[in-house]
Amino acid sequence: MDDTSAFLMSAGDGGSILSAVNVRLVEAGIAITREDALKLVESRNEDLAELERVEFGRPAVVAIAEAVAGSPLLTRDSAFDTLSQLQGVFYAVRDELPADVPDDETIEAFAICLDDLLLPHEDELTRVASGAA
C-alpha cells in the first residue's frame, strides 16, 4: 500500500479520510467522493512537502470539514475545491505560527473568519434592500 492509500485508509478514529470528512458534512447534505479524498491526500502531501513539515494525529482536513460543515461557503459543487483550498491555507498559516498554538484553535479561528466574511450584517442588508445609500 502506498503512502497516499495508507493515509486515505487511516484517520485518527480508525476510519477512512473519506468517511471521516463525510461524517462532518452529511448534516449539510454534502459529501465528497473517494476520488476527492484521494486528491485531498495528494494536495496535503504536496503542501506538507513544500513546507518541509509532517502531520501527526487527526488530519487537518477532517477538522476543517467539521469546522466549516455548516458554512454557506460549502456547497455540493464546491466542497472539494473549498476543502482543498482551506487545507492549503491552513498548512501555510500553521507554518507561520508558534508550535504551541493548537491546530484546533487555528481551525476555529478560520471558521470564525469565514463566517464574518460570508454572513452579511443584517443592518447592511436592510439598508441595501430599502435602497438607502
N, C-alpha and C positions, 0 to 999 in steps of 0.2 A: 504494500500500500504506500503510495507516495505521500509527501507532506501535506498536499492540498486535500487529498482524500481522507487522510488521518484527521486533519483539523475539522473537516466537514462533519466527520462522524463522531467528533468528541467535543462536548461542551461541558461546562462545569457541572451540570446536573446529570451527566451521563447520556443525554440525548444528542441529537444532531443539531448542528447550527441551524439547519432548515427548520426543524420543529421548535427549537428554542426561540428563534425570531418570530415564527408564525404564531406561537402561543401568545406573544405580546401584541401581535397585530390583529388577531382574529376578532376581537371585540369591535374593532373599527371596520370589519368586513374586508380586510386587506390580507393578502398572503403573497409570499414570494415563492418562486419555483426552485426546484433543485438546481437548475442552471443558474438562476440568480444567486443562490447561495454559493455555488462554486465561484462565480465571478466576484462575489464579496470577499471570499477567501483569497483569491488571486490578488485582488486590489489591496487587501490587508497586507499580504506578504510583500507586495511591491512597496507600499507605504512604509512598512517597518524596515525593509532593506535599505530604502533610500535614507531613512533617518538613523540607520545603524542601531536599531532598537529591537527588543524582543517583548513579547507579551506573555504574561502568566495568568492563570486563572480564567475567569469568565471572559469570553471575547467581548471587546468593546461594542461591537455591532449589536450584540444581544441587549446590552444595557441601553444603547442608543435607541433601539427599537422600542424598548419598554418606555423610555422617557418621552418619545415623540409619537407614540401609537395613536393618541387621541388628537393630534395636531392636524389642522386643516392643510398643513404642508404635505402630509402623506395622502396620496390617493392610490387607487388600484393601478393606475397607469404610471405613476411616478415613484412608487415605493422603492424599487431597486435603485434608481438613479439618486433619489434623495438619501437613502441609507448609505450608498456608496460615497456620495459627496460628504455627508456628515461624518462618516468614518474617517475619511482622509483629513478633514479639518480637525477632528478630534486628535488624531495622531500628531499633526503639526503643532497644535496647541499644547498637547501633553508634553511634547519635546521641549517646549519653552518654559514649562512650569517646574517648580522645585519638586523633587522626588516625593516629598512628604504630603503633597496635595493629592487626596484620593481621587481615583478615576470617577467614582460615583458623584463626587462634588462637582467635578468638571462637567460631566454629562448633565447633571441637574441644572447647572448654570446655562448650558446650551439650550435646554428645554425652555427655561425662563426667557432667555433672549429671543428665541424663536417665537414664543407666544407674544412677547412685547412687539415684535416686528410684524406679526401676522394678524393680530387681533386689533383692529382699529378701535379707537376710543369712541364710545357711544356719542359723546357730545359732538365730535367731528362728523360722524355720520349724520346726525340730526341737522347740523349746520349745512352740510352738503345737500342733503335731501330737501331742505327748505329753500335752497337757492341763495342763502346768505353768503356774502363774500368773505 
